[in-house]
Amino acid sequence: MMDREYVGIRQATQKGYIECEIGGVADFSYPTSKLRRGRVQGGGHVCPTLTSQSMGICRIEKIVRGGAGRYAA
């Protein structure tokens, strides 16, 4: 079994970020906001919110460059 990989998404928490599992979803609406919360919920397994904008909710993917096992977003 492979270990799960995470990426830090900036969020208004004490740590300044919250972990989102690779393959999870995050809300990137208002990317420069320093007060934004709720970008990642359930480790990225829950869609953070419904929005009226067509952009903002993104799936986090890992891109491996070169060699076998190549995959992309």
PEJO-V640658 format. One record per run of one state. SS is the DSSP state (H for helix, E for strand, - for the rest). FROM is the first residue (numbers start at 1). LEN is the number of residues. If there is no record, write none. Layout:
# PEJO-V640658
SS|FROM|LEN, SS|FROM|LEN
This chain:
# PEJO-V640658
-|1|5, E|6|5, -|11|6, E|17|5, -|22|3, E|25|3, -|28|13, E|41|1, H|42|3, -|45|1, E|46|1, -|47|10, E|57|3, -|60|14
